[in-house]
Amino acid sequence: MTRNGPVALFFHALVVIFMLAPLAIVCLVAFTPENTLSLPTKGFSLRWFEAVFHHPDFVQSFWNSLWLAFLAATLAVALAVPASLAITRWEFPGRGFLNALFLSPLIIPHLVLGVAMLRLFAVIGATGSFGWLVAAHIVIVTPYVMRLLIAAISGFDRSVEQAAFSLGASEATVFRRVTLPMILPGVTGGWLIAFINSFDELTMSIFITSPSTVTLPVRMYMYATESIDPMMAAVSALIIGITAVAVLLLDRVYGLDRILVGQH
């Protein structure tokens, strides 16, 4: 097994520091007792975390984002699984166009998508609807699920399916008992990436949210335009903590290698 040299290790350490330092600073600022964004040099305080939980707009926006991300990721997976199977396994007219259509939100700026969605919703009278907000998020997160699923299905050994068919299994049984378990790492990884991207989406959501459907990133943006105080750092620290706990639990229960890499 080849070992990394000191130069490579030093470079890797710099990359890790570069990625984690901003997160660490934000978390430290969240514990400051001061009224301004500053490091807690005079002790630590939980006053800004308490302020977050006593701010009803932030709490409601958090639940909006959580529910929105869950629905968008789940429905995107339900759409991407059959689409990926069709694109990967069969030749039909318009196959390339369909693949490009599903992946096109990756190259279209979310600002453009936000303006287009706003105009569309205004025309059909769907402005302010949570259901149409979910539909818009499905559009932008489906490509992430598609890319992982297409990769998982392309490397799939179909001889296992053929063996199941030869033993008399129906197509539904083969999909449920053979195909789905084999591509489950791609499904799970795609769902996670879709959930994170939906929860974190700001640019498009600014245009299509209503006062009753404001998401957490939009709420943070609106709050930041009015005032800057450590409450923003406290909200960010809570999001970082929840994400870290979720990843650790997922790694313990299921294994990140199996989800993201496909190792068994």
HUFENFEN-V264939 format. One record per backbone hydrogen bond with DSSP energy under -1.0 kcal/mol. CO is the residue of the C=O (numbers start at 1). NH is the residue of the N-H. E is the energy in kcal/mol with one decimal. If there is no record, write none. Layout:
((CO	NH	E) (CO	NH	E))
This chain:
((5	9	-2.3) (6	10	-2.3) (7	11	-2.3) (8	12	-2.7) (9	13	-2.4) (10	14	-2.1) (11	15	-2.2) (12	16	-2.4) (13	17	-2.5) (14	18	-2.7) (15	19	-1.9) (16	20	-2.5) (17	21	-2.7) (20	24	-2.6) (21	25	-2.5) (22	26	-2.3) (23	27	-2.2) (24	28	-2.1) (25	29	-2.6) (26	30	-1.6) (28	31	-1.5) (29	32	-1.8) (31	45	-2.5) (36	38	-1.0) (39	41	-2.2) (46	50	-2.2) (47	51	-1.8) (48	52	-1.6) (49	53	-1.8) (50	54	-1.1) (52	55	-1.6) (55	59	-1.8) (56	60	-2.6) (57	61	-2.2) (58	62	-2.1) (59	63	-1.9) (60	64	-2.2) (61	65	-2.5) (62	66	-2.5) (63	67	-2.5) (64	68	-2.5) (65	69	-2.8) (66	70	-2.1) (67	71	-2.3) (68	72	-2.8) (69	73	-2.5) (70	74	-2.2) (71	75	-2.6) (72	76	-2.1) (73	77	-2.0) (74	78	-2.1) (75	79	-1.7) (76	80	-2.7) (77	81	-2.3) (79	83	-1.3) (80	84	-2.9) (81	85	-2.1) (82	86	-2.3) (83	87	-2.5) (84	88	-2.3) (85	89	-2.2) (86	90	-1.8) (92	95	-1.7) (94	98	-2.6) (95	99	-2.1) (96	100	-2.4) (97	101	-2.4) (98	102	-2.2) (99	103	-1.8) (100	104	-1.1) (103	106	-1.8) (104	107	-1.8) (104	108	-1.1) (109	113	-2.1) (110	114	-2.5) (111	115	-2.1) (112	116	-2.5) (113	117	-2.9) (114	118	-2.3) (115	119	-2.2) (116	120	-2.5) (117	121	-3.0) (118	122	-1.8) (119	123	-1.9) (120	124	-2.2) (121	126	-2.7) (126	129	-1.9) (129	133	-1.4) (130	134	-2.2) (131	135	-1.9) (132	136	-2.1) (133	137	-1.9) (134	138	-2.2) (135	139	-1.6) (136	140	-1.2) (137	141	-1.6) (138	142	-2.0) (141	145	-1.3) (142	146	-2.7) (143	147	-2.3) (144	148	-1.4) (145	149	-2.5) (146	150	-2.9) (147	151	-1.6) (148	152	-2.2) (149	153	-3.0) (150	154	-2.2) (151	155	-1.2) (153	156	-1.5) (157	160	-1.1) (158	162	-2.4) (159	163	-2.1) (160	164	-1.8) (161	165	-2.6) (162	166	-2.3) (164	169	-2.1) (165	168	-1.8) (170	174	-2.6) (171	175	-2.3) (172	176	-2.3) (173	177	-3.1) (174	178	-2.2) (174	179	-2.3) (175	180	-2.9) (178	182	-1.6) (179	183	-1.9) (183	187	-2.1) (184	188	-3.2) (185	189	-2.6) (186	190	-2.3) (187	191	-2.3) (188	192	-2.3) (189	193	-2.4) (190	194	-2.6) (191	195	-2.7) (192	196	-2.5) (193	197	-2.4) (194	198	-2.4) (195	199	-2.7) (196	200	-1.9) (202	206	-2.0) (204	207	-1.1) (205	209	-1.5) (210	213	-1.5) (215	219	-2.6) (216	220	-2.7) (217	221	-2.1) (218	222	-2.7) (219	223	-2.5) (220	224	-2.4) (221	225	-1.6) (223	227	-2.5) (229	232	-1.7) (230	234	-2.2) (231	235	-2.4) (232	236	-2.2) (233	237	-2.6) (234	238	-2.2) (235	239	-2.1) (236	240	-2.5) (237	241	-2.6) (238	242	-2.7) (239	243	-2.4) (240	244	-2.4) (241	245	-2.5) (242	246	-2.4) (243	247	-2.4) (244	248	-2.3) (245	249	-2.6) (246	250	-2.4) (247	251	-2.3) (248	252	-2.2) (249	253	-2.7) (250	254	-2.7) (250	255	-2.1) (255	259	-1.5) (256	260	-3.0) (257	261	-1.6) (257	262	-1.6) (257	263	-1.6))
